Amino acid sequence: MFNKNIKLVIAVLIIAYAVYQFIEGHIGNGIFLILLSLIFIFLYFRNEMILLAFLRMRKQDMEGTNKWLNKIKNPESALVTKQQGYYNYLKGIITSQTNLTEAEKYFKKAIKLGLNMDYDLAMAKLSLAGISMQKRRKREATMLLNEAKKLDKQNMLKEQIKMMQQQMKRI
């Protein structure tokens, strides 16, 4: 895995060499090099380790997801801000099964850094509401549930929100 800045430098160098190939008359080589540089530009905005972690998450393989996330040694320097949000989001999901206090920190940091999809943001807030409910912070949990409800535009989390509201009445 390369640092995010190194990916940009590699892309610029490849594009410069592609321009040289165009000047020399090797049009095919130039086009291929431009396409190759697009891969590095894509990986600047979508980190390969996070993509592989999401693939593991889709298969419900938490150990595999954690393994891929642990390969990112320094998330602040290796990832763009939105990627850091998704890194913390995935870490929060993984640690929520073992350590709620640590998972709460990850989810709060993910919300602060931002997530691209409203569904992901709603899921993070719903998870935070569940953690707050378990820690007997009813006001905070209610606020987070309402925010998650507003963000859930496709009603994918409708059942979970309704179930948590039923549990809130017991507290």
Summary of the structure (lengths in Angstrom):
residues: 171
radius of gyration: 20.7
end to end distance: 46.7
largest distance: 75.4
contacts: 512
relative contact order: 0.08
helix: 80%
strand: 0%
